[in-house]
Amino acid sequence: MTESIQNLKTFDPFADALKGEDEGHQEGVIHIRIQQRNGRKTLTTVQGISSNFDLRKIARFCKKEFACNGTVVEHPEYGLVLQFQGDQRNNIRSFLMKQKIASEDQLKVHGF
């Protein structure tokens, strides 16, 4: 009696790692806003980036790339929010699309 064992279920150990590779790992919408401070000074805020990404590394890279200061702030309602000095809305938008963090339809730019 020869019994053969068949494995009818296929298992891919890397299926969860490859999930979301097409559009990046961003689930929701990222809001890019501008706030007027005093006089001509403005502040750009980025809210809604997924917790899968290291916001401090993103802030560090953007600060060097756009020659501005920035920080990560804990907001009671929105969670972690990136803040940058100046009007960096278009720069942030192009950076997020170029690095494939979010697609164009996941980005909402608010302001003037």
N, CA, C and O of each residue as an XYZ file, in Angstrom:
448
protein
N       0.826     -1.176      0.000
C       0.000      0.000      0.000
C       0.873      1.243      0.000
O       1.551      1.572      0.974
N       0.824      1.879     -1.079
C       1.583      3.109     -1.187
C       0.617      4.279     -1.150
O      -0.230      4.451     -2.027
N       0.773      5.067     -0.117
C      -0.068      6.259      0.002
C       0.779      7.484     -0.288
O       1.855      7.669      0.280
N       0.276      8.305     -1.176
C       1.009      9.533     -1.473
C       0.341     10.708     -0.764
O      -0.884     10.816     -0.713
N       1.161     11.559     -0.236
C       0.659     12.734      0.474
C       0.733     13.918     -0.467
O       1.782     14.217     -1.038
N      -0.372     14.569     -0.615
C      -0.419     15.728     -1.504
C      -0.690     16.982     -0.683
O      -1.535     16.995      0.213
N       0.033     18.009     -1.008
C      -0.177     19.298     -0.372
C      -1.029     20.141     -1.320
O      -0.538     20.667     -2.318
N      -2.294     20.254     -0.990
C      -3.211     20.960     -1.878
C      -3.240     22.464     -1.631
O      -3.716     23.226     -2.473
N      -2.741     22.883     -0.500
C      -2.739     24.313     -0.184
C      -1.359     24.883     -0.459
O      -0.353     24.391      0.053
N      -1.327     25.929     -1.277
C      -0.056     26.590     -1.536
C       0.123     27.717     -0.530
O      -0.836     28.394     -0.159
N       1.335     27.906     -0.103
C       1.643     28.929      0.890
C       2.768     29.792      0.359
O       3.831     29.290     -0.005
N       2.533     31.079      0.317
C       3.552     32.030     -0.109
C       4.022     32.803      1.112
O       3.263     33.619      1.634
N       5.246     32.580      1.592
C       5.696     33.255      2.809
C       5.917     34.753      2.622
O       5.976     35.489      3.607
N       6.040     35.217      1.386
C       6.288     36.626      1.136
C       5.055     37.370      0.648
O       5.171     38.496      0.165
N       3.897     36.777      0.761
C       2.676     37.408      0.257
C       2.362     38.693      1.007
O       1.960     39.678      0.389
N       2.536     38.706      2.322
C       2.226     39.918      3.071
C       3.268     40.998      2.835
O       2.944     42.180      2.951
N       4.503     40.643      2.511
C       5.535     41.636      2.247
C       5.309     42.317      0.899
O       5.632     43.492      0.730
N       4.756     41.579     -0.052
C       4.528     42.135     -1.378
C       3.202     42.868     -1.492
O       2.952     43.553     -2.484
N       2.357     42.730     -0.489
C       1.043     43.364     -0.517
C       1.206     44.877     -0.486
O       1.871     45.411      0.402
N       0.609     45.566     -1.442
C       0.665     47.017     -1.469
C       1.858     47.567     -2.219
O       2.093     48.774     -2.159
N       2.630     46.742     -2.928
C       3.791     47.232     -3.656
C       3.404     48.122     -4.836
O       4.204     48.949     -5.276
N       2.201     47.961     -5.344
C       1.805     48.714     -6.530
C       1.650     50.202     -6.235
O       2.159     51.035     -6.985
N       0.968     50.539     -5.174
C       0.628     51.926     -4.870
C       1.380     52.469     -3.667
O       1.044     53.555     -3.196
N       2.373     51.774     -3.149
C       3.002     52.179     -1.903
C       2.223     51.579     -0.757
O       1.305     50.791     -0.985
N       2.559     51.923      0.451
C       1.907     51.333      1.606
C       0.893     52.269      2.236
O       0.397     51.981      3.324
N       0.578     53.353      1.605
C      -0.332     54.347      2.161
C      -1.775     53.898      1.958
O      -2.176     53.557      0.845
N      -2.557     53.899      3.046
C      -3.951     53.476      2.943
C      -4.888     54.663      2.725
O      -5.748     54.618      1.845
N      -4.730     55.718      3.514
C      -5.663     56.835      3.489
C      -5.163     58.004      2.663
O      -4.278     57.877      1.817
N      -5.770     59.151      2.946
C      -5.455     60.385      2.227
C      -4.459     61.191      3.052
O      -4.575     61.271      4.275
N      -3.481     61.785      2.377
C      -2.507     62.666      3.018
C      -2.913     64.100      2.725
O      -3.088     64.475      1.566
N      -3.064     64.906      3.773
C      -3.448     66.306      3.632
C      -2.214     67.178      3.792
O      -1.490     67.074      4.782
N      -1.980     68.042      2.805
C      -0.867     68.992      2.846
C      -1.484     70.379      2.953
O      -2.174     70.826      2.036
N      -1.239     71.060      4.068
C      -1.876     72.351      4.326
C      -0.828     73.431      4.547
O       0.325     73.146      4.869
N      -1.251     74.662      4.369
C      -0.402     75.807      4.668
C      -1.120     76.664      5.697
O      -2.330     76.873      5.611
N      -0.360     77.160      6.676
C      -0.911     78.022      7.711
C      -0.143     79.331      7.708
O       1.084     79.344      7.620
N      -0.872     80.422      7.805
C      -0.247     81.744      7.871
C       0.192     82.012      9.299
O      -0.602     81.872     10.229
N       1.439     82.393      9.479
C       1.926     82.759     10.807
C       1.808     84.269     10.969
O       0.692     84.788     11.010
N       2.890     84.967     11.059
C       2.819     86.415     11.174
C       3.538     87.062      9.989
O       4.627     86.637      9.603
N       2.928     88.069      9.435
C       3.511     88.732      8.262
C       3.513     87.814      7.062
O       2.474     87.284      6.668
N       4.699     87.625      6.476
C       4.830     86.769      5.300
C       5.226     85.344      5.656
O       5.410     84.520      4.760
N       5.358     85.040      6.913
C       5.817     83.721      7.346
C       4.687     82.692      7.260
O       3.553     82.963      7.656
N       5.016     81.509      6.735
C       4.024     80.442      6.601
C       4.587     79.141      7.164
O       5.792     79.007      7.377
N       3.697     78.196      7.398
C       4.032     76.891      7.936
C       3.282     75.845      7.115
O       2.068     75.951      6.943
N       3.983     74.849      6.611
C       3.371     73.763      5.849
C       3.238     72.545      6.757
O       4.213     72.126      7.381
N       2.033     71.972      6.833
C       1.804     70.783      7.650
C       1.383     69.617      6.757
O       0.637     69.795      5.794
N       1.865     68.439      7.088
C       1.555     67.215      6.354
C       0.960     66.236      7.352
O       1.617     65.846      8.317
N      -0.285     65.840      7.117
C      -1.023     64.994      8.057
C      -1.586     63.795      7.325
O      -2.086     63.921      6.207
N      -1.505     62.626      7.954
C      -2.131     61.438      7.393
C      -1.172     60.422      6.814
O      -1.617     59.446      6.209
N       0.135     60.612      6.976
C       1.091     59.616      6.476
C       0.999     58.376      7.356
O       0.930     58.481      8.581
N       0.997     57.218      6.736
C       0.832     55.955      7.444
C       1.951     55.734      8.461
O       3.065     56.230      8.295
N       1.639     54.987      9.509
C       2.632     54.714     10.553
C       3.679     53.708     10.087
O       4.631     53.436     10.818
N       3.524     53.149      8.885
C       4.536     52.246      8.338
C       5.828     52.975      8.012
O       6.887     52.353      7.930
N       5.752     54.285      7.824
C       6.901     55.081      7.432
C       7.501     55.774      8.639
O       6.787     56.120      9.580
N       8.818     55.980      8.617
C       9.509     56.693      9.672
C       9.430     58.190      9.360
O      10.128     58.683      8.475
N       8.580     58.902     10.089
C       8.351     60.321      9.807
C       9.586     61.161     10.084
O       9.792     62.188      9.437
N      10.400     60.745     11.025
C      11.613     61.520     11.340
C      12.610     61.458     10.186
O      13.291     62.444      9.905
N      12.702     60.321      9.522
C      13.594     60.215      8.358
C      13.063     61.028      7.189
O      13.832     61.659      6.465
N      11.746     61.012      7.007
C      11.144     61.815      5.944
C      11.400     63.292      6.205
O      11.754     64.036      5.291
N      11.220     63.720      7.463
C      11.452     65.124      7.812
C      12.917     65.499      7.601
O      13.212     66.573      7.077
N      13.825     64.633      7.998
C      15.255     64.915      7.845
C      15.622     65.078      6.372
O      16.360     65.996      6.015
N      15.116     64.199      5.522
C      15.418     64.292      4.097
C      14.826     65.559      3.485
O      15.490     66.249      2.712
N      13.564     65.866      3.835
C      12.910     67.051      3.272
C      13.606     68.333      3.713
O      13.712     69.277      2.930
N      14.075     68.379      4.941
C      14.776     69.562      5.430
C      16.036     69.824      4.616
O      16.340     70.970      4.284
N      16.766     68.759      4.294
C      17.986     68.921      3.489
C      17.652     69.259      2.040
O      18.297     70.108      1.425
N      16.649     68.593      1.509
C      16.298     68.750      0.095
C      15.706     70.126     -0.207
O      16.029     70.728     -1.231
N      14.835     70.630      0.685
C      14.120     71.874      0.415
C      14.731     73.074      1.118
O      14.200     74.179      1.007
N      15.844     72.890      1.846
C      16.534     73.969      2.553
C      15.583     74.737      3.466
O      15.485     75.962      3.398
N      14.886     73.994      4.319
C      13.980     74.607      5.280
C      14.084     73.847      6.594
O      14.662     72.762      6.640
N      13.539     74.398      7.638
C      13.512     73.701      8.917
C      12.201     72.928      9.025
O      11.212     73.289      8.387
N      12.190     71.875      9.825
C      10.979     71.083      9.980
C      11.057     70.213     11.212
O      12.126     70.025     11.793
N       9.919     69.687     11.602
C       9.845     68.848     12.791
C       8.640     67.920     12.705
O       7.770     68.091     11.851
N       8.599     66.935     13.600
C       7.461     66.040     13.736
C       6.773     66.404     15.048
O       7.404     66.395     16.105
N       5.477     66.724     14.982
C       4.724     67.189     16.138
C       3.605     66.194     16.437
O       2.963     65.685     15.519
N       3.375     65.921     17.706
C       2.264     65.064     18.127
C       1.028     65.929     18.303
O       0.992     66.797     19.175
N       0.005     65.693     17.470
C      -1.254     66.433     17.550
C      -2.281     65.549     18.250
O      -2.370     64.359     17.948
N      -3.062     66.110     19.184
C      -4.005     65.253     19.923
C      -5.078     64.611     19.052
O      -5.531     63.505     19.350
N      -5.490     65.282     17.985
C      -6.553     64.749     17.130
C      -6.018     64.007     15.914
O      -6.569     62.973     15.536
N      -4.949     64.515     15.290
C      -4.463     63.971     14.022
C      -3.280     63.025     14.173
O      -2.875     62.411     13.186
N      -2.712     62.884     15.355
C      -1.557     62.016     15.538
C      -0.276     62.750     15.181
O      -0.136     63.941     15.458
N       0.655     62.038     14.566
C       1.929     62.649     14.198
C       1.768     63.482     12.932
O       1.229     63.012     11.930
N       2.244     64.724     12.990
C       2.111     65.660     11.880
C       3.491     66.229     11.569
O       4.228     66.612     12.477
N       3.838     66.283     10.285
C       5.085     66.927      9.857
C       4.838     68.415      9.683
O       3.812     68.812      9.132
N       5.776     69.250     10.150
C       5.687     70.695      9.967
C       6.970     71.191      9.320
O       8.068     70.807      9.721
N       6.822     72.054      8.310
C       7.974     72.640      7.625
C       7.784     74.145      7.519
O       6.662     74.635      7.386
N       8.894     74.872      7.579
C       8.826     76.320      7.430
C       8.673     76.670      5.959
O       9.277     76.043      5.089
N       7.859     77.676      5.699
C       7.671     78.157      4.337
C       6.589     77.399      3.595
O       5.986     76.464      4.120
N       6.357     77.825      2.357
C       5.356     77.184      1.501
C       6.028     76.038      0.752
O       6.630     76.246     -0.302
N       5.925     74.846      1.291
C       6.564     73.660      0.721
C       5.539     72.693      0.145
O       5.847     71.514     -0.031
N       4.332     73.158     -0.152
C       3.264     72.249     -0.580
C       3.619     71.482     -1.842
O       3.468     70.262     -1.882
N       4.087     72.173     -2.871
C       4.410     71.495     -4.134
C       5.636     70.603     -3.999
O       5.699     69.533     -4.604
N       6.608     71.041     -3.206
C       7.800     70.223     -2.986
C       7.454     68.921     -2.274
O       7.915     67.852     -2.673
N       6.647     69.007     -1.225
C       6.248     67.821     -0.468
C       5.428     66.889     -1.348
O       5.618     65.673     -1.318
N       4.531     67.450     -2.121
C       3.679     66.645     -3.005
C       4.519     65.863     -4.015
O       4.312     64.664     -4.204
N       5.467     66.544     -4.662
C       6.301     65.861     -5.649
C       7.216     64.832     -4.989
O       7.480     63.777     -5.566
N       7.703     65.133     -3.775
C       8.550     64.177     -3.066
C       7.783     62.897     -2.726
O       8.294     61.796     -2.930
N       6.563     63.036     -2.209
C       5.770     61.858     -1.820
C       5.421     60.993     -3.030
O       5.369     59.768     -2.923
N       5.183     61.623     -4.175
C       4.887     60.848     -5.387
C       6.152     60.212     -5.950
O       6.115     59.071     -6.410
N       7.266     60.929     -5.920
C       8.514     60.403     -6.480
C       9.026     59.213     -5.669
O       9.546     58.255     -6.241
N       8.886     59.262     -4.351
C       9.328     58.171     -3.493
C       8.285     57.058     -3.387
O       8.507     56.064     -2.696
N       7.150     57.221     -4.067
C       6.063     56.239     -4.098
C       5.505     55.955     -2.706
O       5.111     54.830     -2.400
N       5.477     56.983     -1.874
C       4.832     56.878     -0.568
C       3.325     56.959     -0.751
O       2.570     56.280     -0.056
N       2.892     57.794     -1.693
C       1.463     57.941     -1.971
C       1.288     58.222     -3.459
O       2.186     58.756     -4.110
N       0.134     57.860     -3.985
C      -0.183     58.174     -5.371
C      -0.829     59.557     -5.438
O      -1.149     60.157     -4.412
N      -1.010     60.042     -6.637
C      -1.526     61.404     -6.813
C      -2.945     61.559     -6.273
O      -3.288     62.620     -5.750
N      -3.772     60.525     -6.389
C      -5.140     60.639     -5.903
C      -5.234     60.520     -4.385
O      -6.298     60.776     -3.821
N      -4.149     60.138     -3.708
C      -4.145     60.053     -2.248
C      -3.655     61.354     -1.606
O      -3.659     61.467     -0.381
N      -3.237     62.329     -2.401
C      -2.711     63.587     -1.882
C      -3.730     64.709     -2.077
O      -4.247     64.900     -3.177
N      -4.013     65.440     -1.017
C      -4.917     66.592     -1.069
C      -4.125     67.811     -0.616
O      -3.657     67.865      0.522
N      -3.975     68.786     -1.501
C      -3.243     70.007     -1.185
C      -4.271     71.100     -0.894
O      -5.121     71.410     -1.729
N      -4.174     71.681      0.312
C      -5.094     72.738      0.741
C      -4.347     74.054      0.823
O      -3.122     74.074      0.943
N      -5.070     75.132      0.761
C      -4.458     76.446      0.960
C      -4.911     77.434     -0.074
O      -5.754     77.141     -0.922
N      -4.347     78.593      0.010
C      -4.676     79.756     -0.836
C      -5.290     79.297     -2.113
O      -5.638     80.119     -2.961
